[in-house]
Amino acid sequence: MSPADRAAEGKTLSRELSVFLIQLSVGLHKYGTYPKGHPVIEHAASAVFSGLSALLQQRDGLAIGVARDQLIVEGAATDTENAVLRDLAYRLHRHQIGVIRFRKSIAPEELLEFLQTVSAEANRQEMPFGLRPTEELERWPNIEIVPFTFEHLEIGAGDTQAEQGRSSQLWLGLASAALRRGRAGDVVDDAPDQIASAINTHREDKAYDQIIVGYLQELGRELRMREGESYHQLQSRVSQLLSSLDQETVTRLLTVGGELATRQDFVADFASSLPVKAVLDLVQAAASAKQQTISHSLLRMLTKLADHADQGQTSVRANADETFRSAVNDLLTDWTLEDPNPDTYTMVLDQLSLPSESAPAAGEAPDHLSEAPRILQMALELDVVGEAVWTSLARVVEDGRLDLLVASLDAAPHDSIAAETIWVRLADPSLMSGILEHGDAHLDAVERILDRVGLFAIGPMLDALAITDSRTMRHRLLNALTALGAPVGPPALARLDGAEWFVQRNLLIVLGALPEWPAEFHPEEFAIADDPRVRREAIKLMLQGQQRADLRPQGIVLSLGDADDAVMRLGINAALEGCPPAAEPLLAKLLDHKDEEVRVLAIRVFGTMRSRRARDLLLQQVLAKKKWWRRTRLNQPSPEMLAALRGLAATWARHPDVQVVMGLAERSGVHDIRQAAGLA
């Protein structure tokens, strides 16, 4: 996920806040450029004060959290691609400022002195402003400065700087904002507990809570894009922090935005990454934040799933975990009713709760909710079937009483002809369509029916897969279809051509999971589809190389040239395990990609190749441009330079040109360079 994607996914900063932050950045820049007393400075300072005063008319104060390349304001993070705001964050970060808070009664003189002090470049002063004595930090009554100086807080100490940088900066910003004071050299043990304790003790400070929520949401989005050891370390810290917050504090943080959508986003950011018990606590807190109640039945189901995912048998943990998170995401997607049970559904529940002896009054029509199940039960007891049984079966399916139906069939004797006949009858397309329509409310019953009906339900399941809007139901259908194996292939392939993009995507997933593809299936035809989501699934199949190894090189070439970033990344990661020569020109273009991670991956791929072009490109990354009066020298270390140096050392160490590079690396006093060259 690129910074732009991350910014688009998060909460958007209001226009008035964006304008003020830009004014503040421009004002600091002008203070650092023009001499004291210049008219340009006076105009810039006036604009900053006017913008701040307008904001403070509606607020008791304004707090700004500072990360290395972005700011956190009122629960939202600025876009790291915005050069002006990124420069403001860099400037404040270099001064080791973690939080700035402007109070409502701020005077023009205080703001002017603040601008003059912070506008100076930190690296040109004796020390950054955040490291100065307490009396200097507290010199302005209405501007609070929280230093950014907890040097020992890191996440994933074994990771590379690129991997851990953003997470560490966000965690460091959260710690500075929560603990409010710190000094260089402070050692913070059990930081999550300390941070949680500080947040728990703060009350009646909305601006403070907004910064905390902003950092937590950015950490939640960071968790969604990490993997490996760094993911687990970050997950452990965030989980420990949230579990240490008391329920009142969590509810307070969830209400800071005042809108249901804000609470949904907050929970959604962690729903896919935190342990299930922590997610369940967040869901309950979000429900109580503004009386957005959860039905007791749903809460019991979520709790049971959480227990299975956390402590259940090994064989069911993965499915329980996935089902739990899917249920939470579905809840968040459509969590709009004050009472989650609509009136019509409550009425049905009331009817079902009546005693079985409650017969209809004279002259009234029989209640089909009672009579149809009784007819089915009588048919199973007498072991007979007939037209009345099929009518009752259709009515039970139509009314969604699938749990009762499955329980009755399972309770029948093992040699019951009626039960076996009813199981087979459920494969009828019209009945199966009705069963799948009720899938969300009766997942276990539907799964039991699909397991029993098996091959007879392939057609209806494929049809349902094409139209269902439920991610949970789609997941169950995909599992059921792939479990049936090769017989699913021909009917799935028959539905592929001309289908909507989401149908094609789902069918490609089904075909890819089969032990053997149909002979007529050619995924490369869909690797050039209009929709990137279809291309992504088709290229995944080509890159697998399990059933058609000859498609892998073509898949890499197609993906590297794809305009969609996610598709391109599939190819560049696959190329690390073997890159075809035809992909070299496309790979070379990625050396100019805007994303540093992509550039580094492309260099790593070239480091595995033995072509002259690959060697020359690696040398260009490692060696500085030579001028006639200077000797050959190494570039300054950067992720790209170090990746290229590793590639040369691994693949071209004996080449004369590369031996020159190795000699320069051996004489270098930079540890990272020596390590990349395999000399440390």
VMD Tcl script that draws the C-alpha trace (Angstrom):
set ca {
  {0.00 0.00 0.00}
  {1.47 3.30 -1.08}
  {1.35 6.45 1.09}
  {-1.30 7.86 -1.21}
  {-3.45 4.74 -0.82}
  {-3.00 4.86 2.93}
  {-4.05 8.49 3.03}
  {-7.10 7.84 0.87}
  {-8.15 5.00 3.14}
  {-7.94 7.06 6.33}
  {-10.09 9.86 7.76}
  {-9.87 13.08 5.72}
  {-8.66 16.28 7.36}
  {-11.22 19.12 7.22}
  {-10.56 21.95 4.77}
  {-10.23 24.59 7.50}
  {-7.57 22.54 9.33}
  {-5.70 21.85 6.08}
  {-5.64 25.55 5.22}
  {-4.32 26.48 8.68}
  {-1.57 23.85 8.60}
  {-0.46 25.10 5.19}
  {-0.43 28.67 6.54}
  {1.66 27.49 9.52}
  {4.13 25.70 7.23}
  {4.47 28.72 4.94}
  {4.85 31.03 7.94}
  {7.67 28.97 9.44}
  {9.39 28.78 6.07}
  {9.26 32.57 5.62}
  {10.49 33.20 9.17}
  {13.48 30.99 8.42}
  {14.16 32.72 5.08}
  {13.64 36.46 5.61}
  {15.37 38.69 8.20}
  {13.55 39.80 11.32}
  {11.20 42.76 10.72}
  {10.72 42.07 6.99}
  {7.15 42.88 5.77}
  {6.77 39.37 4.32}
  {7.21 37.91 7.82}
  {4.60 40.23 9.32}
  {2.08 39.30 6.63}
  {2.76 35.55 7.10}
  {2.45 35.79 10.90}
  {-0.83 37.69 10.57}
  {-2.23 34.99 8.29}
  {-1.25 32.23 10.75}
  {-2.79 34.04 13.72}
  {-6.00 34.81 11.81}
  {-6.34 31.16 10.74}
  {-5.70 29.92 14.26}
  {-8.14 32.41 15.81}
  {-10.87 31.27 13.41}
  {-10.31 27.65 14.41}
  {-10.28 28.43 18.14}
  {-13.66 30.19 17.94}
  {-15.26 26.74 17.74}
  {-12.75 24.92 19.98}
  {-11.29 25.19 23.46}
  {-7.90 24.34 22.01}
  {-6.12 22.80 19.03}
  {-3.61 19.96 19.47}
  {-1.26 18.76 16.73}
  {0.60 15.45 16.98}
  {3.89 15.19 15.10}
  {5.22 12.09 13.35}
  {8.26 12.14 11.07}
  {6.44 12.84 7.83}
  {2.85 13.61 8.82}
  {0.74 15.36 11.45}
  {-2.17 14.04 13.51}
  {-4.97 16.55 14.05}
  {-8.45 15.85 15.43}
  {-8.22 12.13 14.76}
  {-7.01 12.48 11.17}
  {-3.54 12.19 9.65}
  {-2.18 14.48 6.94}
  {-1.22 13.07 3.54}
  {2.47 12.17 3.38}
  {2.38 13.03 -0.34}
  {1.56 16.69 0.41}
  {4.97 18.35 0.19}
  {4.01 21.44 2.23}
  {2.55 19.50 5.15}
  {5.33 16.90 4.99}
  {7.87 19.73 5.27}
  {6.05 21.11 8.32}
  {6.13 17.67 9.96}
  {9.84 17.26 9.17}
  {10.66 20.69 10.61}
  {8.80 20.05 13.88}
  {10.14 16.51 14.10}
  {13.73 17.72 13.75}
  {13.06 19.94 16.74}
  {11.96 16.77 18.57}
  {8.50 18.17 19.18}
  {5.89 15.47 19.74}
  {2.77 17.56 20.36}
  {1.89 21.24 20.04}
  {-1.25 22.54 21.73}
  {-2.62 26.03 21.12}
  {-5.06 27.26 23.78}
  {-8.05 29.49 23.09}
  {-6.61 32.57 24.82}
  {-3.34 32.62 22.83}
  {-1.92 36.13 22.27}
  {-0.32 37.32 18.99}
  {3.02 37.88 20.75}
  {3.17 34.25 21.90}
  {2.51 32.93 18.41}
  {5.09 35.27 16.83}
  {7.77 34.18 19.31}
  {6.89 30.53 18.73}
  {7.21 30.95 14.95}
  {10.54 32.70 15.30}
  {11.92 30.00 17.63}
  {10.79 26.94 15.65}
  {11.54 28.40 12.20}
  {15.30 28.00 12.79}
  {16.72 24.75 11.42}
  {17.31 22.33 14.30}
  {20.54 20.97 12.84}
  {22.05 24.49 12.84}
  {21.40 25.09 16.52}
  {23.12 23.84 19.62}
  {20.20 21.55 20.33}
  {16.62 20.99 19.02}
  {13.93 22.95 20.82}
  {12.35 19.80 22.27}
  {15.58 19.02 24.15}
  {15.78 22.37 25.88}
  {15.13 22.79 29.63}
  {11.57 22.65 30.95}
  {11.45 26.36 31.66}
  {12.06 27.12 27.98}
  {9.39 24.65 26.83}
  {6.89 26.32 29.19}
  {7.76 29.89 28.28}
  {4.40 30.48 26.53}
  {1.32 30.24 28.78}
  {-1.01 29.33 25.91}
  {1.26 27.09 23.82}
  {2.06 23.68 25.24}
  {5.05 21.81 23.80}
  {5.43 18.07 24.44}
  {8.92 16.85 23.50}
  {9.47 13.85 21.26}
  {12.41 12.28 23.06}
  {11.74 8.67 24.06}
  {14.77 7.26 22.29}
  {14.40 3.65 23.46}
  {10.92 3.02 22.08}
  {11.22 0.89 18.95}
  {9.21 -1.76 17.20}
  {10.95 -4.66 15.55}
  {14.56 -3.91 16.43}
  {15.70 -6.60 14.02}
  {13.90 -5.08 11.03}
  {15.41 -2.86 8.42}
  {15.00 0.89 8.84}
  {12.48 1.02 5.99}
  {10.33 -1.68 7.57}
  {10.24 -0.34 11.09}
  {10.47 3.44 10.45}
  {6.79 4.36 10.09}
  {5.60 2.04 12.89}
  {8.30 3.27 15.27}
  {7.52 6.92 14.51}
  {3.79 6.41 15.06}
  {4.40 4.51 18.30}
  {6.86 7.16 19.43}
  {4.37 9.93 18.66}
  {1.63 8.10 20.59}
  {3.97 7.68 23.57}
  {4.98 11.34 23.55}
  {1.37 12.51 23.31}
  {0.17 10.16 26.05}
  {3.01 10.58 28.56}
  {3.25 14.35 27.87}
  {6.85 14.74 29.07}
  {10.14 13.00 28.32}
  {13.86 13.62 28.22}
  {16.65 12.29 26.05}
  {17.95 9.08 27.51}
  {14.73 8.18 29.35}
  {14.23 4.40 29.48}
  {10.55 3.47 29.24}
  {9.91 -0.12 30.40}
  {6.63 -1.85 29.52}
  {5.72 1.12 27.37}
  {2.22 -0.12 26.36}
  {1.15 -0.36 30.01}
  {2.58 3.07 30.80}
  {0.92 4.64 27.78}
  {-2.43 3.03 28.65}
  {-2.17 4.21 32.26}
  {-1.53 7.77 31.09}
  {-4.51 7.68 28.69}
  {-6.76 6.21 31.41}
  {-5.97 9.06 33.79}
  {-6.75 11.86 31.32}
  {-10.29 13.23 31.43}
  {-12.23 16.12 29.89}
  {-9.64 16.86 27.20}
  {-11.13 16.33 23.75}
  {-8.11 17.66 21.83}
  {-5.86 15.21 23.69}
  {-8.20 12.30 22.92}
  {-8.32 13.25 19.24}
  {-4.54 12.95 18.93}
  {-4.56 9.57 20.71}
  {-7.31 8.27 18.40}
  {-5.45 9.58 15.34}
  {-2.27 7.72 16.27}
  {-4.20 4.53 17.12}
  {-6.00 4.59 13.77}
  {-2.74 5.07 11.86}
  {-1.22 2.14 13.80}
  {-4.28 0.07 12.94}
  {-3.82 0.78 9.23}
  {-0.12 0.00 9.57}
  {-0.99 -3.41 11.04}
  {-3.19 -4.20 8.05}
  {-0.24 -3.90 5.64}
  {2.56 -5.55 7.66}
  {3.57 -9.19 7.89}
  {6.16 -11.44 9.47}
  {7.97 -10.76 12.72}
  {7.50 -6.99 12.52}
  {3.71 -7.53 12.30}
  {3.66 -9.70 15.41}
  {5.75 -7.28 17.44}
  {3.57 -4.32 16.49}
  {0.41 -6.38 17.04}
  {1.63 -7.39 20.51}
  {2.29 -3.77 21.51}
  {-1.03 -2.42 20.23}
  {-2.98 -5.35 21.69}
  {-1.33 -4.91 25.09}
  {-2.07 -1.19 25.00}
  {-5.76 -1.61 24.13}
  {-6.26 -4.41 26.67}
  {-4.76 -2.16 29.37}
  {-7.27 0.61 28.68}
  {-10.32 0.51 30.93}
  {-13.78 0.25 29.37}
  {-14.68 3.85 30.18}
  {-11.55 5.11 28.40}
  {-12.18 3.01 25.27}
  {-15.76 4.29 25.12}
  {-14.46 7.85 25.57}
  {-12.00 7.46 22.69}
  {-14.66 5.94 20.45}
  {-16.98 8.92 20.98}
  {-14.32 11.52 20.22}
  {-15.47 11.88 16.61}
  {-19.16 12.06 17.53}
  {-20.25 9.98 14.53}
  {-21.07 6.32 14.06}
  {-18.85 6.18 10.95}
  {-15.85 7.30 13.01}
  {-16.39 4.49 15.52}
  {-16.88 1.97 12.71}
  {-13.59 3.04 11.10}
  {-11.77 2.81 14.44}
  {-12.93 -0.77 15.05}
  {-12.47 -1.79 11.39}
  {-8.83 -0.68 11.46}
  {-8.10 -3.34 14.09}
  {-10.69 -6.00 13.20}
  {-8.36 -7.93 10.90}
  {-5.18 -7.75 12.98}
  {-5.74 -7.80 16.74}
  {-6.47 -10.98 18.75}
  {-10.16 -11.87 18.62}
  {-10.82 -11.09 22.30}
  {-9.46 -7.57 21.85}
  {-11.66 -7.06 18.75}
  {-14.71 -8.30 20.67}
  {-14.02 -5.80 23.46}
  {-13.77 -3.00 20.89}
  {-17.08 -4.02 19.27}
  {-18.85 -3.97 22.65}
  {-17.30 -0.61 23.51}
  {-18.37 0.80 20.14}
  {-21.91 -0.44 20.78}
  {-22.09 1.28 24.17}
  {-20.46 4.49 22.90}
  {-23.81 5.81 21.70}
  {-26.40 3.14 22.51}
  {-25.82 1.32 19.22}
  {-26.88 -1.97 20.78}
  {-25.98 -5.48 19.61}
  {-28.52 -8.26 19.87}
  {-27.79 -10.78 22.60}
  {-27.86 -13.62 20.07}
  {-25.26 -11.95 17.86}
  {-23.12 -11.17 20.88}
  {-23.33 -14.78 22.03}
  {-22.35 -15.97 18.56}
  {-19.37 -13.60 18.40}
  {-18.25 -14.62 21.89}
  {-18.50 -18.31 20.99}
  {-16.52 -17.78 17.79}
  {-13.91 -15.81 19.72}
  {-13.59 -18.67 22.23}
  {-13.16 -21.23 19.42}
  {-10.62 -19.02 17.64}
  {-8.67 -18.39 20.82}
  {-8.84 -21.70 22.71}
  {-10.66 -24.15 20.49}
  {-9.29 -27.29 18.86}
  {-6.48 -26.74 16.39}
  {-8.62 -28.03 13.52}
  {-11.30 -25.35 14.00}
  {-9.28 -22.34 15.17}
  {-8.49 -20.99 11.70}
  {-12.09 -21.26 10.46}
  {-13.47 -19.78 13.69}
  {-11.02 -16.88 13.52}
  {-11.85 -16.12 9.88}
  {-15.61 -16.41 10.47}
  {-15.42 -14.15 13.53}
  {-13.55 -11.38 11.68}
  {-15.87 -11.69 8.69}
  {-18.91 -11.37 10.97}
  {-17.44 -8.25 12.62}
  {-16.70 -6.68 9.23}
  {-20.24 -7.42 8.02}
  {-21.64 -5.90 11.22}
  {-19.57 -2.74 10.74}
  {-20.56 -2.47 7.08}
  {-24.27 -2.12 7.83}
  {-24.43 -1.06 11.49}
  {-27.15 1.56 11.27}
  {-30.19 0.47 13.28}
  {-30.69 1.59 16.87}
  {-32.37 -1.79 17.45}
  {-30.58 -4.46 15.35}
  {-33.79 -6.58 15.18}
  {-36.34 -5.16 12.71}
  {-40.00 -5.23 13.82}
  {-40.97 -7.98 11.35}
  {-38.14 -10.20 12.55}
  {-39.07 -9.58 16.19}
  {-42.68 -10.56 15.36}
  {-41.53 -13.86 13.86}
  {-39.38 -14.56 16.93}
  {-42.41 -13.90 19.14}
  {-44.53 -16.32 17.11}
  {-41.88 -19.03 17.24}
  {-41.68 -18.68 21.01}
  {-45.37 -19.59 21.50}
  {-46.06 -23.06 23.04}
  {-46.80 -25.78 20.49}
  {-50.25 -26.31 22.09}
  {-51.33 -22.83 20.92}
  {-53.61 -24.02 18.14}
  {-55.19 -21.52 15.76}
  {-58.62 -20.21 16.71}
  {-61.68 -21.56 14.98}
  {-62.03 -20.20 11.49}
  {-58.40 -19.09 11.23}
  {-56.01 -20.49 8.65}
  {-53.31 -22.83 10.05}
  {-50.06 -21.06 10.93}
  {-47.61 -22.26 8.28}
  {-44.69 -21.46 10.59}
  {-45.93 -24.27 12.83}
  {-47.71 -26.68 10.45}
  {-45.01 -27.09 7.79}
  {-42.29 -28.25 10.24}
  {-44.82 -30.60 11.90}
  {-45.68 -32.20 8.56}
  {-41.98 -32.76 7.86}
  {-41.51 -34.22 11.34}
  {-44.45 -36.59 10.83}
  {-43.03 -37.67 7.43}
  {-39.69 -38.53 9.06}
  {-41.38 -40.43 11.90}
  {-43.61 -42.41 9.49}
  {-40.78 -42.69 6.88}
  {-43.05 -41.57 4.02}
  {-42.89 -38.75 1.48}
  {-45.40 -37.18 -0.85}
  {-46.72 -33.95 -2.33}
  {-47.65 -32.53 1.06}
  {-44.09 -33.16 2.26}
  {-42.58 -31.32 -0.73}
  {-44.96 -28.37 -0.22}
  {-44.02 -28.21 3.45}
  {-40.32 -28.51 2.62}
  {-40.57 -25.57 0.21}
  {-42.41 -23.52 2.86}
  {-39.80 -24.27 5.54}
  {-37.03 -23.23 3.15}
  {-38.91 -20.10 2.10}
  {-39.37 -19.09 5.75}
  {-35.69 -19.65 6.48}
  {-36.22 -22.31 9.17}
  {-33.06 -24.10 8.08}
  {-31.70 -24.84 11.56}
  {-34.89 -26.73 12.45}
  {-34.84 -28.58 9.12}
  {-31.24 -29.75 9.50}
  {-31.80 -30.75 13.14}
  {-34.82 -32.86 12.16}
  {-32.97 -34.61 9.32}
  {-29.94 -35.31 11.49}
  {-32.17 -36.77 14.22}
  {-33.85 -39.22 11.82}
  {-32.79 -42.91 11.96}
  {-29.72 -43.67 9.85}
  {-31.76 -45.98 7.58}
  {-34.61 -43.48 7.05}
  {-35.65 -43.47 3.40}
  {-37.65 -40.26 3.92}
  {-34.63 -38.42 5.33}
  {-32.41 -39.52 2.47}
  {-35.06 -38.54 -0.08}
  {-35.46 -35.09 1.49}
  {-31.68 -34.55 1.47}
  {-31.61 -35.33 -2.27}
  {-34.65 -33.10 -2.86}
  {-32.77 -30.13 -1.34}
  {-30.49 -30.15 -4.40}
  {-33.41 -28.90 -6.52}
  {-32.27 -25.53 -7.98}
  {-35.31 -23.61 -6.72}
  {-34.94 -24.99 -3.20}
  {-31.17 -24.48 -3.21}
  {-31.61 -20.86 -4.28}
  {-33.95 -20.30 -1.32}
  {-31.51 -22.01 1.04}
  {-28.64 -19.83 -0.09}
  {-30.73 -16.66 0.23}
  {-30.94 -17.35 3.98}
  {-27.27 -18.22 4.21}
  {-26.15 -15.26 6.32}
  {-28.63 -16.03 9.09}
  {-28.04 -19.79 9.10}
  {-24.42 -20.33 8.11}
  {-23.93 -23.64 9.92}
  {-27.17 -25.12 8.59}
  {-26.37 -24.04 5.03}
  {-22.88 -25.49 5.30}
  {-24.32 -28.79 6.56}
  {-26.77 -28.90 3.63}
  {-24.04 -28.14 1.09}
  {-21.79 -30.83 2.55}
  {-24.57 -33.41 2.34}
  {-25.98 -32.45 -1.07}
  {-22.50 -32.14 -2.59}
  {-22.19 -32.49 -6.34}
  {-25.93 -31.98 -6.92}
  {-25.64 -28.38 -5.71}
  {-22.75 -27.23 -7.94}
  {-24.96 -25.27 -10.33}
  {-27.00 -23.43 -7.67}
  {-23.86 -22.69 -5.67}
  {-22.16 -21.17 -8.70}
  {-25.28 -19.10 -9.41}
  {-25.42 -17.90 -5.80}
  {-21.73 -17.03 -5.92}
  {-22.49 -14.70 -8.82}
  {-25.11 -12.65 -6.97}
  {-24.37 -12.78 -3.23}
  {-23.38 -9.51 -1.55}
  {-22.22 -11.18 1.67}
  {-18.50 -11.79 2.06}
  {-19.18 -14.48 4.66}
  {-21.55 -16.34 2.38}
  {-19.15 -15.98 -0.53}
  {-16.39 -17.48 1.60}
  {-18.60 -20.45 2.54}
  {-19.57 -21.05 -1.08}
  {-15.97 -20.92 -2.24}
  {-14.98 -23.44 0.42}
  {-17.85 -25.77 -0.46}
  {-17.15 -25.60 -4.20}
  {-13.40 -26.12 -3.97}
  {-13.96 -29.09 -1.65}
  {-15.88 -30.85 -4.44}
  {-12.79 -30.88 -6.65}
  {-12.57 -31.51 -10.41}
  {-16.34 -31.83 -11.17}
  {-16.70 -28.10 -10.42}
  {-14.33 -27.16 -13.26}
  {-16.54 -27.50 -16.40}
  {-19.63 -25.67 -15.03}
  {-17.44 -22.94 -13.54}
  {-15.61 -22.49 -16.84}
  {-18.92 -22.35 -18.73}
  {-19.99 -19.33 -16.64}
  {-16.70 -17.44 -17.00}
  {-16.88 -15.79 -20.43}
  {-18.92 -12.58 -20.53}
  {-19.68 -12.54 -16.80}
  {-19.48 -9.46 -14.57}
  {-16.03 -8.72 -13.14}
  {-16.88 -9.91 -9.62}
  {-18.28 -13.17 -10.99}
  {-15.13 -13.72 -13.07}
  {-12.94 -12.98 -10.06}
  {-14.80 -15.50 -7.87}
  {-14.82 -18.17 -10.57}
  {-11.08 -17.74 -11.12}
  {-10.56 -18.29 -7.40}
  {-12.63 -21.48 -7.62}
  {-10.76 -22.75 -10.67}
  {-7.41 -21.93 -9.12}
  {-8.20 -24.02 -6.04}
  {-9.09 -27.14 -8.02}
  {-6.58 -30.02 -8.09}
  {-6.75 -29.96 -11.87}
  {-7.86 -27.25 -14.28}
  {-10.25 -28.05 -17.12}
  {-8.28 -28.62 -20.33}
  {-10.05 -25.68 -22.02}
  {-9.15 -23.21 -19.26}
  {-6.55 -20.58 -20.20}
  {-5.99 -18.01 -17.42}
  {-3.82 -15.85 -19.68}
  {-6.99 -14.78 -21.52}
  {-8.21 -13.07 -18.35}
  {-4.81 -11.62 -17.43}
  {-5.55 -8.82 -19.92}
  {-9.13 -8.15 -18.75}
  {-10.34 -4.58 -18.29}
  {-10.86 -4.87 -14.53}
  {-7.65 -5.07 -12.46}
  {-9.28 -7.37 -9.89}
  {-9.89 -9.97 -12.60}
  {-6.34 -9.55 -13.94}
  {-4.97 -9.98 -10.42}
  {-6.62 -13.39 -9.92}
  {-5.69 -14.59 -13.40}
  {-2.04 -13.61 -12.95}
  {-1.97 -15.31 -9.54}
  {-2.90 -18.55 -11.31}
  {-0.22 -18.02 -13.95}
  {2.42 -17.36 -11.31}
  {1.57 -20.47 -9.29}
  {3.33 -22.68 -11.80}
  {1.80 -25.79 -10.24}
  {-0.45 -26.88 -13.08}
  {1.02 -24.91 -16.00}
  {4.66 -24.05 -15.30}
  {5.00 -22.56 -18.80}
  {2.63 -19.71 -17.85}
  {4.85 -18.33 -15.08}
  {7.29 -16.30 -17.27}
  {4.40 -14.82 -19.24}
  {2.62 -13.99 -15.98}
  {5.66 -12.10 -14.68}
  {5.96 -10.07 -17.90}
  {2.25 -9.20 -17.93}
  {2.17 -8.20 -14.27}
  {5.31 -6.05 -14.43}
  {3.76 -4.07 -17.27}
  {0.35 -3.73 -15.61}
  {-0.89 -0.25 -14.70}
  {-2.42 -1.52 -11.44}
  {0.01 -1.32 -8.53}
  {-1.27 -4.48 -6.82}
  {-0.94 -6.53 -10.02}
  {2.57 -5.17 -10.63}
  {3.65 -6.16 -7.11}
  {2.56 -9.74 -7.75}
  {5.02 -9.95 -10.62}
  {7.93 -8.23 -8.92}
  {7.66 -10.54 -5.91}
  {7.44 -13.58 -8.15}
  {10.48 -12.38 -10.13}
  {12.60 -12.63 -7.00}
  {12.38 -16.41 -7.40}
  {13.34 -16.32 -11.07}
  {12.95 -13.55 -13.62}
  {12.63 -14.26 -17.36}
  {14.95 -12.21 -19.64}
  {11.94 -10.72 -21.42}
  {10.98 -8.91 -18.23}
  {14.24 -6.93 -17.97}
  {13.03 -3.77 -19.83}
  {9.87 -3.60 -17.71}
  {11.88 -4.17 -14.56}
  {14.29 -1.37 -15.52}
  {11.36 1.09 -15.73}
  {10.47 0.29 -12.13}
  {13.81 1.70 -11.00}
  {12.17 5.13 -11.43}
  {8.97 4.18 -9.56}
  {7.73 6.75 -7.01}
  {7.56 4.09 -4.25}
  {10.91 3.32 -2.62}
  {9.82 -0.22 -1.78}
  {9.15 -0.98 -5.46}
  {12.53 0.43 -6.48}
  {14.32 -1.70 -3.91}
  {12.45 -4.84 -5.00}
  {13.36 -4.20 -8.64}
  {17.03 -3.85 -7.67}
  {16.84 -7.07 -5.67}
  {15.50 -8.86 -8.75}
  {18.36 -7.51 -10.88}
  {20.68 -8.80 -8.16}
  {19.58 -12.36 -9.00}
  {20.14 -12.01 -12.78}
  {23.38 -12.65 -14.66}
  {22.89 -10.43 -17.68}
  {25.26 -7.60 -18.55}
  {22.40 -5.14 -18.37}
  {21.59 -6.24 -14.81}
  {25.23 -5.83 -13.77}
  {25.49 -2.35 -15.28}
  {22.28 -1.18 -13.63}
  {23.48 -2.43 -10.26}
  {26.82 -0.64 -10.71}
  {24.97 2.58 -11.55}
  {23.12 2.35 -8.24}
  {26.29 1.68 -6.23}
  {28.83 4.06 -7.80}
  {28.61 7.83 -7.75}
  {28.77 9.61 -11.09}
  {32.42 10.04 -11.86}
  {33.87 13.47 -12.56}
  {37.23 13.84 -14.27}
  {38.93 15.31 -11.22}
  {37.60 12.74 -8.74}
  {38.33 9.09 -8.16}
  {35.79 6.33 -8.37}
  {33.71 6.37 -5.20}
  {30.59 4.79 -3.70}
  {27.23 6.49 -3.52}
  {25.86 7.49 -0.14}
  {24.13 4.51 1.51}
  {20.41 4.30 0.77}
  {18.00 1.35 0.57}
  {18.50 1.21 -3.21}
  {22.29 1.48 -3.03}
  {22.59 -1.19 -0.34}
  {20.24 -3.57 -2.20}
  {22.34 -3.16 -5.37}
  {25.56 -3.78 -3.41}
  {24.12 -7.00 -1.99}
  {23.21 -8.14 -5.50}
  {26.69 -7.44 -6.86}
  {28.33 -9.25 -3.93}
  {26.07 -12.28 -4.35}
  {26.14 -12.64 -8.14}
  {29.09 -10.73 -9.61}
  {31.78 -10.75 -6.92}
  {34.50 -12.05 -9.30}
  {33.88 -9.59 -12.12}
  {36.72 -7.00 -12.43}
  {34.39 -3.99 -12.24}
  {32.66 -5.41 -9.20}
  {35.96 -6.22 -7.49}
  {36.70 -2.48 -7.59}
  {33.40 -1.90 -5.78}
  {34.20 -4.59 -3.22}
  {37.54 -2.91 -2.56}
  {35.85 0.44 -1.95}
  {33.34 -1.24 0.36}
  {36.15 -2.93 2.29}
  {37.82 0.43 2.90}
  {34.55 2.10 3.89}
  {33.97 2.92 7.50}
  {30.18 2.70 7.10}
  {28.85 -0.45 8.78}
  {25.79 -0.76 6.49}
  {28.00 -0.72 3.38}
  {30.39 -3.34 4.75}
  {27.47 -5.50 5.83}
  {25.75 -5.26 2.42}
  {29.01 -6.30 0.74}
  {29.24 -9.32 3.04}
  {32.31 -7.95 4.84}
  {30.84 -7.36 8.31}
}
mol new
graphics top color blue
foreach p $ca { graphics top sphere $p radius 0.5 }
foreach p [lrange $ca 0 end-1] q [lrange $ca 1 end] { graphics top cylinder $p $q radius 0.2 }
display resetview
